[in-house]
Amino acid sequence: MTLSSDQTQPLVPRPAKRRRRRIAIFLWPVAFAIAGPAGLVLLWSISFDAAFTFAFPFLGLWAFVALIALVVAVILAIGRRWLEALSLALFPLAVFVAFLNFMSMWGFAVQTGEYIRFRVKRAAYLADIAKLPMDKGPRLAIFDWGGFADGYEARAGIGAWMAFYNGRRPHQALGNRTPMAL
C-alpha cells in the first residue's frame, strides 16, 4: 500500500504523547537522585553492620552513575538536545549537593533508619521487656547496641543519660518531679 503525498502522516508525535515524554524525561533523574539517601536509610534500617559494610560502596556506585549521567548530558548538549541534557544534568547536580551536605544526609539516614528498625522490632522489644523481673530492683535492657567507640564517648553518653535521668525525667516516687527539682 502506498501513500500519496497528501496522505502522509506527520512525524511529530501528538501533544499528549510529547507531554508524557517530557515528564518521563524529568522523572527518572529525580528517582536516581532520591535513590542515594533512600538507599542509606534502607541500609541503616537493616542493621548497623550492613550500613557500615555497604554504605560507602553504595555511595561510590551512586556517584559513578551520576558521573556517567553528566557525560551523557554533555553529549546531548553538544547534539543540541537541550531538554534531555537538562534532565540528565539534574541528577549529577543533586549528587553534588548531597556530597556537599554529606553529614546532613548521613545523619538523616542514621536517624530515619534507626527509627524504622525500632518500629519494626518494637513488638519484640516489648516482649523482651515484659520478661524482665518485676521486683523493685533495677531493670535494664539494651537492644542492638553497638557500644561506645572510646572512653570519651562513654563518659559523654553516660553523663548525658545521668543528666536526663536526674534533671528532666519525672519520677513517680517523687510525685512526678525530677530529683533536681527537690
N, C-alpha and C positions, 0 to 999 in steps of 0.2 A: 504494500500500500504506500503510495507516495502522497506527499502533501504539496499542495500548490503554495505559492508564496503568500497568499492571503490566509492560509490555514495553519501557518507555522505557530507554534506555541512559544510564548516568551520564556527566556531562560532565567529570568528573575523570579525568585520564589515569591509566593503571596505574602502580604504584610504580616499575617498572623504567624506564619512559619518563621519569618525573619525575626519577629519579636521574641518567639520562644528560643530561637537560636542565640540571640543576644543575651537573654537571661542565662541560658546554659553556659555560655562562654564565661560569664562572670561568676557562676556558682561553684564550679569545680576548684578554682584557685582559692576561693574563700573556704571551701571544705578542707583543702590541704593545709591552709593556714591555721585552721582550728584544730587540725589533727595533732599538731605538736603538743600544745598544752593538754588536750584531751587524752593523748597517749600517756603523758606524765601522770595525770590524775589516775588513769587506769592502772599504771604500774604501782603507784603508791597505794591504791585500794587493794591490790593483790597482797603485797607484803613489803616489808622494809627491805628484805634481801633482793626481791625482784626489782625494786626501784633502783637500788644501787648497782645491781648487776647489768640491767638492760637500759637504764635511762640515758647514759652517755652515748652508747652505740645508736640508740633510737634517735637522739637529737642530732647525731652526726649524719645519719641517713636522711633525716628531715632537712638538714642544711644542704646536703648534697643534691637532693631533689629540687630544692629552691635554686641552687646554682644552675642546674640543668634548665629549669624554667626561665631563669634570667637569660641564658644563652639563646634559648628558643625565642624569647621575647625580642632580643636584639635582632635575630634573623628575620622575624616577622616585621619588625620596624624597618629594616633595610628593604624588605619587599613591599613596604607601604601598606601593610595590613594592620592599621592602627588600632582597631578595636581589639583584635586578638592579642596584639603586642601589649596593650594597656592591661588587659585582663591577666595576662601571664606575669606582668611586672608587679601586680598587686601581691602575689604570693611571696616572692623574694623580699619585697618591702616589709611585709608582715613578719617574716622570719628575722629580718634585720632588727626591727623594732623589738621583737621578743628577746633577741640576744642582748640588745642594749639594756633591757629591763630584766635580765636573767634572774636576779634574786627575787624580784616580784613574782615572776612566772613560777619559779621553783617553790617559793613559799605558798603560793596559791595551790599548786599541785599537791604539796605535802599536806596542807590543812584539809583540802577537799578530799583527797584520797584517804586520809586517816578517818575523816568523818564518815565516808561511805563504808569503809571497813568496819568501823564501830557499829553503824546502823545495821549492817548485815549480820554481825556477830552478837548483837545486843541480847537476843534471847538466850544464847549460850552463856554469855557473861552473867546474866541474871540467875540462870540455873546454877552456875558455879557459886555465886554469892549466897544463894539460898542454902547451899551445902555447908557453909561456914558455921562454926559453933555459935550458938545463940546465948552463951553465958555472958556475964558482964565484963569479960576480958576484952582486950583489944582485938579488932578484926581488921585484917589487912589482906587485900587481894590485888595482885599486879598481873595484868594480862598483856601478852605480846609486847613486852618492853625490851628495847634494845640496850638499855643501860646507859650510864654516863660515859662520855668519852675520856674524861680525865678528872682529877681531883677538884680542879677549879669549877668545872661544870657540875660536879656532885654537890659541892658546897653551895653554889648558886641555886641549884634546883631544890635542895633540901631547905635552904634558907627561905626561898620563895614559898615553899609549901608551909613552913612554920609560920611565916608572916600571914599567909592566908588563914591558916587554922586558928591562930591566936588573935588576929586582928579583924578579919572580915566574916568568918564563919560563925553563925549563931549556934549556941549550944543549948540544947533543950534543958539540961540540968541547971543552967544559969538563967532560966526564964527567957530563952531565945535572945540572949545578949552575948556579946563576944567577951572573952576574958580580958581584953584590953579596956573594955568599957567599964569594968568594975573598979 
